[in-house]
Amino acid sequence: MNIRRPEFVIWSPRYSDGSGGVILLHLLCARLNELGYSAAMWPDIKPTSWKSVRSALSWMVKGLPAWNAATPFNNPIANRTALADAVAFYPETISGNPLRAPKVARWLLHRPAFHVGRAEYGSDDLLVFHEHAFNTPGLPDTHRLSLTYVNPVYRDRHEARRGSAYLVRKGQGREMVHPPGAIPLDGLSHEETANVLNRVEHVYSYDPYTMYNHYAAISGAVPIIIPPAGMTSEAWLPDPNERAGIAWGPDDIDRAVATRPALMKRFADRRIVEDEMVHRFVQMARSKDAW
């Protein structure tokens, strides 16, 4: 795919429909290009310099096709010359500036150091956050960049429902309190997960932030967050509108059911809000005084 010299180069692992953070990195590249900006991906396995002609050919013949195999987005891949003046865009899991780009933006897709145990960022990095709970640096709300990708396999097929399922995701190590006989969802494909979500009434979730909570609500089940110790619903999602359709514990089911229509409307209206966030991010990147 031919594009003009990219203004943003987004570092990412290969697309995986089981990783919300990776989906968002690929989605951001697509959204930037859709909105008239210029962005390209930098595969995490792609070297920044070639040690030999053989390594370059190996990347082109084997590495690139394998990296692109699963993605639903037609995103371009950046070349080395793009790094000379582009903004390198990393997730919060990456410390430093491995692409050695002159400008760095970083997306807090979880709390810094949550996944990898350390977070070493440059003093001039432009930080943006996906959810308020991940904004541990205390950035102003103008630094929020929150995108949504809803896999089209998730919808309410209005089938008969009984029983429950459960999700662990990033809630490993916690006490399991879901009902006996609940169906485990971790490790299932999206198609398999959607089938279960259309058969059960309730989905117990030990991960407050996984997109699968919303997938459950979209599919007609009631997602029930099992609150982590010491966390309140206000700390989980400060904006009460964002809690629509999702129960904060079993005592909150009635509210979740009553507010599900608001969740569905919010998803329908969200693209306009998200595009505004992308435009705002680009303007911040272009006007950053430190650069």
C-alpha positions, 0 to 999 in steps of 0.5 A, a space after each residue: 500500500 502506497 502512502 505519503 511519508 507517515 507522520 506517525 509510526 505506530 510500534 505494535 505486535 502482530 494483530 491478535 483478536 485476543 488482545 485489546 491493546 494490540 487491536 487498538 494500536 492497529 485501529 489507531 493507524 487505520 483511523 488516522 489514515 481514514 481521517 486524512 492523516 498519514 500513519 504506518 505500522 512498525 512491526 515489533 519484530 522488524 529490525 531498525 537496520 539490516 545486518 545483511 541482504 539475507 536478513 532483509 530478504 527474510 523479512 520481506 519473504 517470511 516476516 512481513 507476510 506472517 505479521 500481516 496474516 491475521 489483521 482486518 486492517 489494511 495498514 501500511 508498514 513504515 520503512 526506515 526512512 520514515 523514522 527520521 522525522 515521524 512521531 513514534 507511537 508506543 504502548 505503555 508497555 514499551 520503555 525508552 525509544 527503541 526506534 530512536 525516533 526524534 519524537 515519541 508519543 505513548 498510549 497508556 492502554 493500562 496502568 504503566 508497569 502493570 504488565 511488565 513491571 517497569 515504565 521508563 519514559 522520556 521527559 519529552 514524551 507526549 502521553 495520552 491515556 485510553 481509560 481514566 483508570 490508566 491515567 496515573 500521571 494525572 494528565 488533563 482530560 484533553 489527553 484522553 484517546 479512547 477508541 473502540 473496535 466492536 467485532 461484528 460477530 457480537 450481537 444479540 441473537 435473541 436465543 433462549 438463555 440459562 446459566 452463566 459464564 465467566 471471564 478471568 483475563 487480567 484477573 488471574 490469582 483472584 478468588 473465584 466466586 462465580 456459580 458452579 457450572 459457569 462456562 469458562 470463556 478464556 481461550 475461546 475464539 470470538 465465534 465460540 465466545 459469541 455463541 456462549 454469550 447468546 446462551 447465558 444470562 450472566 457473565 462474571 468477570 474478574 477483569 474490570 477493563 476487558 472489552 469482553 465485558 461490553 461484548 457480553 452486554 452487546 450480545 444480550 447477557 449481563 456482565 457482572 464485574 467481581 470488584 477487585 479488593 479496595 476498588 470502588 465503581 467510581 475508581 473503576 469508571 469515574 463517568 457513570 455513563 460509561 458504566 451503563 449495561 455493566 453490573 458492579 457486583 451481583 447487587 447491581 444487576 437491575 441497574 445494568 439491565 435498565 441501562 443497557 439501551 444507553 450502552 447500545 446508543 453510546 456505542 452507536 454515537 461513539 465514533 463521532 467522539 472518538 474522531 474528535 479525540 484523534 483530531 485533538 491528539 494530532 494537534 497536540 503532537 503537531 504543536 508540542 513545544 518540546 519538539 
